Amino acid sequence: MTLAHSPNRAIESLGIALVAVGVILLALLTLYLVGFDQGAISRTGMYMHELMHDGRHLLGLPCH
């Protein structure tokens, strides 16, 4: 007689939920840094602003 082990679905669901939350937080942080930071958090002065300038215009974000 063979016993089959099935993984706990609750643990799998929790892992997937944690990964999804992490990805969403990383995406929001990236959107903030690219779209709205303008040196306030990144401590690069206007470097981040100038680096992402054209991308901001393509996304329709105000930067002037």
N, C-alpha and C positions, 0 to 999 in steps of 0.2 A: 504494500500500500504506500502510495506517494502522497505527501502533503505539499500542497502548493501555497506559497506565501504571496499574498496580494498586498501591495503597499497601501498604506492608510491614505484614503482620498482627502481627508481633512488636512493632512500635512502637505500633500501635493498642492492643494488649493491655496494654502497659506503661503507656500513658496512662490507660486505664480503671482499671488496678490502682492507680495513684497517686491518682487521684480518689477511688476507693473507700476507700483508706486514709485520705485526708484527711477525708472525710466521717465515717468511723468515729471518728477521733480528735476531731473537733469535737463529735460526739454524746456521746462519753465525757466530754469536758471540760464540756459543758453539763450533763450528768447530775450530775457531781460538784459543780459550782457550785450547781445548784438543790437537789440532794438532801443533800449532805454537808458543804459548805464551812463554813457558819456563821461567816464572817468570817476564817477562817484564811488563805486565799489572796486573796480578793477585796478585802481591806483596807477593807471598808465596815462593819466591826463587825457589828452585828446587822441592818443594813439589808437585806442580801440574805436573811437568815433570815426577817425579817418580811414582806418582799415576796413570798416564795414559800411562806409558811406554809400557806395553804389548799391549795395545789398539792401540798405534801408529804403532807398528810393524805389527799388524794384518791388519791395514788400509793401510799399505805400505808407511806411512809417515816417512821421515828421522828424526832421533832424535839424531844422533851421529855426 
